[in-house]
Amino acid sequence: MVSSAFVPYCGQSPIPGAVSWNIDPVLTSILCAIGATYVLGCRGAGAPTSGQQRYFGIGLFVAAAAFLSPLCNLSVALFSARVTQHVVLTLIAAPLIALGRPEIALAWLLPQGAGQRRRTERFGVAASCAAFAAAMWTWHMPGPYDATLQNNLIYWLMHVTTFGSAMAMWHFLLVRDQSRAGAAVASVATGVQMSLLGALLTLAPSPLFVVHFSTTRPWGLSPLQDQQLGGVVMWVLAGALFTAYGLAAFAHWLNANDDPAELNRAHEPAMRGGA
C-alpha cells in the first residue's frame, strides 16, 4: 500500500470527486523550455517542415497532458490509469514527437556523429525495440512497479527509461530511411510482446501490486479487477496499435517493391558504394 506519510509525485491516492490536476512548476518549466528550444531550432535553414512542427507540438501537448492532467493523480489509485498513462506517452506522444524531427531542430545543440550513423542505423531498430520491451516488462512487474509509488526518484527513472526507449524506437521505425520490412517485423514483434504482457496481467489469478490493495475500492473495483482492466488496455489497445502499424508498414514495403522508382532510390546508396 502507498504509505500515508509518503506523497507520490502525482499526489495522494484520490477518491471519486477529488481527483486533482498536477500543478508542478518545475515540470511545467521543463516542458516550456523544451518547446521553446524546439521553436528556436526551427528558425534556421533545413528546419523541420510546418507539418513536422505540428506533429511535435501535438505530441508535446499530449505528453504534458499525461503528466499534468488528472490522469496523473488517478494513476496513484488505479493500475489501469497508470497503464493508460503509459500508452498515451509511448504510443501517442512519443511517435508524434518523433515525427516532429526534434533531432533536426536541436541539431545546433548536439554534436554531429555522422561517421557512425550508418552503423547505428543497422542495429537501431532491433536495439531500440528490445530496450522498449525491457523497460515495459521491468516496470510492470510487481516489485519495480510498487517501488515507483514509494520513491519519486524511481518513479522518474521509470518514465525516463520507458519514454526514452519509446522515442528511440519510434525514431527508427518512423523516421530513419531503412528497410520497411525490418520496421514492419520490429513493430509486429513489439506489439506481440506488449499483448503478451497485457495477457499475463489480465489472466493473473490474483492481484500483483501491493500499492493498490487499498486504493481501488473507492472506484468500485477490486485490485484484481483494476489489474485486469489495465491488462486489457495493454493487451488489446496497445497490441492493436502496434499490429496495425506493422501491417501498414509491411503494405508500404510491398508497394515500394512494386514501384521501380522506389526500388532505384532504395538501391542508390549501395550502387554508390560499389562505384
Number of C-alpha atoms within 10 A of each C-alpha: 13 21 11 9 7 13 16 19 20 25 19 21 21 21 14 9 6 11 18 17 17 20 12 12 9 9 14 15 11 11 16 14 12 14 16 12 15 24 17 13 21 19 11 10 8 10 21 23 12 11 11 18 22 16 20 25 19 17 23 22 15 20 23 17 19 21 21 19 18 17 21 23 25 25 20 26 28 27 27 23 21 20 22 23 20 20 18 18 26 24 19 16 27 27 23 27 25 24 21 27 20 22 16 16 23 18 13 12 11 10 8 10 7 9 8 9 11 10 10 12 15 13 11 19 25 21 18 22 22 17 18 24 20 14 20 21 16 15 21 20 14 14 13 17 21 21 17 21 25 19 14 16 12 17 20 13 13 21 17 13 17 23 22 17 24 25 24 20 29 24 24 22 28 16 14 13 10 15 15 20 16 17 24 24 18 22 28 23 20 23 26 18 17 25 24 16 21 28 19 15 24 23 13 14 10 13 18 19 19 15 23 24 17 14 22 24 15 12 13 10 14 17 24 22 17 23 28 25 22 22 28 23 22 27 24 15 19 26 25 18 16 22 21 16 18 25 15 14 23 21 15 15 19 13 12 16 14 11 11 11 10 14 12 12 12 16 11 12 11 10 11 8 8 7 6
